């Protein structure tokens, strides 16, 4: 008999992996988290986290530790084009909600420390794929002095958009649309944002600005993949495309870039299956669309809650298969993802986007629902009804 090195192996120490590991350790499971190194490194990220993220951090009992870091509480997001815009704030039946701006590396560090404090073992290891026996995942392969197999009763793949677990199991699918490049950096100086972020929509691009505390603003620019000329420096390309969004350029006119420009593309990710005998995928490893609505970290943390429940069920019954995980994720995320796809289509026409922004301003009942959906604390089902869509589009 081969004894496991851990009851559960979690591959990846980002928000999805750290949160899943924490919840399983709190349930009494022996959890080993594997991270390839460079813990809490800088990553391309908008660093604007919705009220839904704040709610989940509170449920994880990690919000106090996160808020102890340099951060900014945000009352909402100004979204629009040069023609029109609307204010995305978060009233909820008289309860004022807030979003959070914080450096991604600080968020990752706190969540990983939170996992350790709850009993999760953390090890630096470069995982090269899943170990499979008789059609079941039984652990992971690790590169070292000699290839090593770490065994477990269950494997959680939380290793991001380029998941080696997903790839080794042949789960990755080609994404034909949208195919975009994301670039991110930080600016410092007088930005005039106050307690708000901004999202600027232009022809073929959009840019998000989010205060993250300490006088810094996170700046994320998204363009079509392939637009960047091969010979043009990334920083030069970023500044040139930023200047093509006058609203963003005005906001940052008295600020200066203080960090390198980091990029990732293509950003969208799709997989054919997110769970099977002995494994499941969570976070970006389980799929990602586009960051305009800022749902990446929310899906990571809410997905971690669903993943932990599914793993616990598989271990408790001895089946090894996370029954109901895909169904639970569809119930949690499918409607919002459909809305995100509609928004992606709208981003191709700033004039139509402006028309909808004006309708949201004129019809507060429409805006109220949209704010809750984009804030990740209301269901998106209502926004998909033909009557709601017509109300957004009508003259």
C-alpha positions in Angstrom: 0.0 0.0 0.0 1.3 3.5 -0.9 0.6 6.0 1.8 -0.3 9.6 0.7 2.1 12.5 1.3 -1.0 14.5 2.2 -4.7 14.0 2.2 -5.2 16.9 -0.2 -2.6 18.5 -2.5 -3.4 22.1 -3.6 -1.3 23.3 -6.6 -1.0 27.1 -6.6 -0.8 29.6 -3.8 -2.9 32.4 -5.2 -6.3 33.4 -3.8 -8.1 30.3 -5.1 -5.5 27.9 -3.8 -4.9 29.6 -0.5 -8.6 30.0 0.2 -9.4 26.3 -0.8 -6.5 25.1 1.4 -7.7 27.2 4.3 -11.2 25.9 4.2 -10.1 22.3 4.0 -7.6 22.6 6.8 -10.4 24.2 9.0 -12.5 21.2 8.2 -9.7 19.0 9.7 -8.1 17.8 6.5 -4.3 17.4 6.1 -3.5 19.9 3.3 -0.2 20.5 1.5 0.0 23.5 -0.8 2.6 23.5 -3.5 3.8 26.8 -5.0 6.5 27.0 -7.7 8.3 29.9 -5.8 8.4 33.6 -5.8 5.6 33.8 -3.3 3.4 36.9 -3.6 5.2 38.2 -6.7 3.8 41.1 -8.7 1.1 39.9 -11.2 -0.8 41.8 -13.9 -4.0 42.6 -12.1 -6.5 45.4 -11.9 -6.3 45.3 -8.1 -10.0 46.4 -7.8 -12.0 44.0 -5.7 -15.7 44.1 -5.6 -18.0 44.2 -2.6 -18.6 40.5 -3.3 -14.9 39.9 -2.7 -15.1 41.8 0.6 -18.0 39.6 1.7 -16.1 36.4 0.9 -12.9 37.7 2.7 -15.2 38.3 5.7 -16.5 34.7 5.6 -13.0 33.4 5.3 -12.1 35.5 8.5 -9.3 37.1 6.5 -10.8 40.6 6.0 -9.3 42.1 9.1 -5.8 41.0 8.1 -6.2 42.2 4.5 -7.5 45.6 5.7 -4.4 45.9 7.9 -2.3 46.3 4.8 -1.9 49.5 2.8 -5.2 49.7 0.9 -8.1 52.0 -0.2 -11.8 51.6 0.4 -13.7 52.6 -2.7 -17.3 53.8 -3.0 -17.6 52.7 -6.6 -16.4 53.0 -10.1 -17.0 55.7 -12.8 -17.5 53.9 -16.1 -17.9 55.4 -19.5 -16.6 56.8 -22.8 -15.8 60.3 -23.9 -19.5 60.6 -24.8 -21.2 59.4 -21.6 -20.7 57.6 -18.4 -22.4 56.5 -15.2 -21.4 56.0 -11.6 -21.3 52.4 -10.4 -21.9 52.7 -6.6 -23.1 50.0 -4.3 -26.3 50.8 -2.4 -28.0 47.7 -1.2 -31.4 48.3 0.5 -29.9 51.2 2.5 -26.7 49.2 3.3 -23.7 51.0 1.8 -21.2 48.5 0.4 -17.6 49.3 -0.6 -15.0 47.8 -2.9 -11.4 47.4 -2.0 -8.2 48.5 -3.8 -5.1 46.7 -2.7 -1.8 45.5 -4.2 -2.2 42.0 -5.5 1.0 40.8 -3.9 -0.3 42.1 -0.5 -3.6 40.2 -0.9 -1.8 37.0 -2.0 0.7 37.3 1.0 -2.1 37.7 3.5 -4.2 34.9 2.2 -1.2 32.5 2.1 -0.2 33.5 5.7 -3.9 33.0 6.7 -3.7 29.5 5.2 -0.5 28.7 7.2 -2.1 29.9 10.4 -5.0 27.6 9.8 -2.7 24.5 9.5 -1.9 24.3 5.8 1.6 23.1 5.0 3.3 25.2 2.3 6.2 23.9 0.1 8.1 25.3 -2.8 7.9 22.8 -5.7 7.7 22.9 -9.4 4.8 20.7 -10.4 5.0 19.3 -13.9 1.6 17.5 -14.1 -0.9 15.2 -12.6 0.0 11.6 -11.6 -2.7 9.3 -12.9 -3.3 5.6 -12.1 -6.2 3.6 -13.5 -7.9 6.7 -14.8 -7.7 8.5 -11.4 -5.5 11.3 -10.3 -3.5 10.1 -7.3 -1.1 13.0 -6.9 1.3 15.2 -8.8 4.7 15.0 -10.5 7.3 17.3 -9.1 10.6 18.3 -10.8 13.6 18.0 -8.5 16.9 16.2 -8.3 14.9 13.3 -9.8 11.3 13.4 -10.9 9.2 12.8 -7.8 5.5 11.9 -7.3 3.7 13.3 -4.4 0.6 11.2 -3.6 -2.7 12.3 -2.1 -6.3 11.3 -1.9 -7.3 14.5 -3.8 -5.6 17.2 -6.0 -6.9 20.7 -6.3 -5.5 22.5 -9.4 -5.4 26.2 -8.5 -2.4 27.0 -10.8 -3.8 29.7 -12.9 -4.4 30.4 -16.6 -1.4 28.2 -17.6 -2.4 25.3 -15.4 0.0 22.4 -15.7 -2.5 20.0 -14.1 -5.2 20.9 -16.7 -2.7 20.7 -19.5 -1.4 17.3 -18.4 -4.9 15.9 -18.3 -5.8 17.3 -21.7 -8.5 19.6 -20.5 -7.5 22.9 -22.2 -9.6 24.2 -25.0 -8.8 26.8 -27.6 -10.4 30.2 -27.0 -11.5 31.9 -30.3 -13.0 35.0 -28.7 -12.3 37.3 -27.0 -8.5 37.3 -27.5 -7.0 40.2 -25.7 -3.8 41.4 -24.1 -3.8 42.8 -20.6 -1.1 45.3 -19.4 -0.8 46.6 -15.9 1.4 49.0 -13.9 1.3 51.6 -11.1 1.2 55.4 -11.2 1.9 57.8 -8.3 1.0 61.4 -7.8 -2.1 63.6 -7.8 -4.8 61.6 -9.5 -8.0 63.2 -8.3 -9.8 59.9 -8.1 -10.9 60.2 -4.5 -12.7 57.1 -3.2 -13.6 55.9 -6.7 -12.0 53.9 -9.5 -12.5 54.6 -13.2 -13.1 52.5 -16.3 -12.5 54.2 -19.6 -13.8 52.6 -22.8 -12.4 53.5 -26.2 -12.2 52.1 -29.7 -10.7 48.6 -29.3 -9.4 49.1 -25.8 -10.4 50.0 -22.2 -8.5 51.1 -19.2 -9.2 50.7 -15.5 -7.8 52.9 -12.7 -8.0 51.9 -9.0 -6.4 53.6 -6.0 -4.6 50.9 -3.9 -3.4 53.0 -1.0 0.0 54.7 -0.3 -0.6 57.3 -3.1 -0.5 54.6 -5.8 -3.0 53.9 -8.6 -3.2 50.6 -10.3 -3.6 51.1 -14.1 -4.8 48.2 -16.3 -5.0 48.5 -20.1 -6.7 45.9 -22.3 -6.3 45.8 -26.0 -6.8 43.2 -28.8 -4.1 40.5 -28.9 -1.7 41.1 -31.7 -2.0 44.9 -31.7 1.4 45.5 -30.2 4.0 45.8 -32.9 6.8 43.3 -32.5 9.5 45.9 -32.4 7.8 48.4 -30.0 8.8 48.4 -26.3 6.0 47.3 -24.0 6.2 50.6 -22.0 6.1 52.7 -25.1 3.1 50.8 -26.5 1.3 51.1 -23.1 1.8 54.9 -23.0 0.8 55.3 -26.6 -2.4 53.4 -26.2 -3.2 55.1 -22.8 -2.9 58.5 -24.6 -5.7 57.3 -27.0 -8.1 57.2 -24.0 -8.4 60.9 -23.2 -10.3 60.4 -19.9 -7.7 58.1 -18.5 -4.9 60.4 -19.7 -6.5 63.4 -18.1 -6.9 61.6 -14.7 -3.2 60.6 -14.8 -1.9 63.9 -16.2 -0.2 64.9 -12.9 0.9 61.4 -12.0 3.9 59.4 -13.3 4.5 55.7 -13.8 6.5 54.2 -11.0 6.7 50.5 -12.0 7.3 48.2 -15.0 4.5 47.3 -17.3 3.5 43.7 -16.9 1.4 41.8 -19.4 -0.6 38.7 -20.0 -2.3 37.3 -23.1 -4.4 35.8 -24.3 -6.4 36.5 -21.2 -9.4 34.3 -21.7 -9.3 30.6 -20.8 -11.6 27.7 -21.4 -11.5 24.0 -20.3 -13.6 21.0 -21.3 -14.0 19.7 -17.8 -13.4 21.1 -14.3 -13.5 17.9 -12.2 -13.0 14.2 -12.3 -11.8 11.2 -10.3 -9.4 12.6 -7.7 -9.2 16.2 -8.9 -10.9 19.5 -9.6 -9.9 22.9 -11.0 -10.6 26.2 -9.3 -9.8 29.9 -9.9 -8.4 30.8 -13.3 -7.4 27.2 -13.9 -11.2 26.5 -14.2 -11.7 29.2 -16.8 -11.6 33.0 -17.3 -13.3 35.4 -19.7 -12.1 39.0 -19.4 -11.4 41.5 -16.6 -13.8 44.4 -17.5 -16.3 43.4 -14.8 -13.5 42.6 -12.4 -14.8 39.2 -11.4 -11.5 37.2 -11.4 -10.7 37.3 -7.7 -14.4 37.0 -6.8 -14.7 33.8 -8.9 -11.4 32.6 -7.3 -12.6 33.1 -3.7 -16.3 32.1 -4.2 -15.1 29.1 -6.3 -12.8 28.1 -3.4 -15.8 27.8 -1.1 -17.5 25.6 -3.7 -14.4 23.6 -4.3 -13.8 23.0 -0.6 -17.4 21.7 -0.2 -16.9 19.4 -3.1 -13.6 18.0 -2.0 -14.9 17.5 1.5 -17.9 15.5 0.1 -15.6 13.4 -2.1 -13.3 12.5 0.8 -16.2 11.9 3.3 -18.0 9.5 1.0 -14.8 7.9 -0.3 -15.9 8.2 -3.9 -13.0 10.4 -4.9 -15.2 12.2 -7.4 -16.5 15.8 -6.5 -20.2 15.2 -7.3 -22.1 18.4 -7.9 -19.1 20.7 -8.3 -19.8 21.7 -11.9 -23.5 22.2 -11.2 -22.7 24.4 -8.2 -20.3 26.5 -10.3 -22.9 26.9 -13.0 -25.4 28.1 -10.5 -22.9 30.6 -9.1 -21.3 31.9 -12.2 -23.2 31.1 -15.4 -25.5 34.1 -15.5 -22.8 36.5 -14.7 -20.6 35.0 -17.4 -23.5 35.4 -20.0 -23.7 39.1 -19.0 -19.9 39.4 -19.4 -20.2 38.1 -22.9 -22.8 40.7 -23.7 -20.6 43.4 -22.3 -17.7 42.2 -24.4 -19.9 42.7 -27.5 -20.8 46.2 -26.3 -17.2 47.1 -25.8 -16.8 46.9 -29.6 -19.0 50.0 -30.0 -18.2 52.9 -27.6 -21.2 54.8 -29.1 -23.6 52.0 -28.2 -21.9 51.7 -24.8 -22.5 55.4 -24.3 -26.2 55.0 -25.2 -26.6 52.3 -22.5 -24.8 54.4 -20.0 -27.3 57.3 -20.6 -30.2 54.9 -20.2 -28.8 53.7 -16.9 -28.5 57.3 -15.7 -32.2 58.0 -16.8 -33.6 54.8 -15.4 -32.4 54.3 -11.8 -34.2 50.9 -11.4 -32.1 49.5 -14.2 -28.9 50.9 -12.7 -29.7 49.5 -9.2 -29.7 45.9 -10.5 -26.7 46.4 -12.7 -24.7 47.8 -9.8 -25.5 44.8 -7.6 -24.6 42.3 -10.3 -21.3 44.1 -11.2 -20.6 44.3 -7.4 -20.9 40.5 -7.1 -23.7 40.6 -4.5 -26.8 40.1 -6.7 -27.8 37.5 -9.2 -27.3 38.4 -12.9 -30.4 36.5 -14.0 -32.5 39.6 -14.1 -30.1 41.4 -16.5 -30.5 38.6 -19.0 -34.3 39.0 -19.3 -35.4 40.4 -22.7 -37.3 43.2 -21.1 -34.3 44.4 -19.1 -32.1 44.2 -22.2 -34.6 46.2 -24.3 -34.8 48.8 -21.5 -31.1 49.3 -21.9 -31.2 49.5 -25.7 -34.4 51.5 -26.3 -34.2 55.1 -27.4 
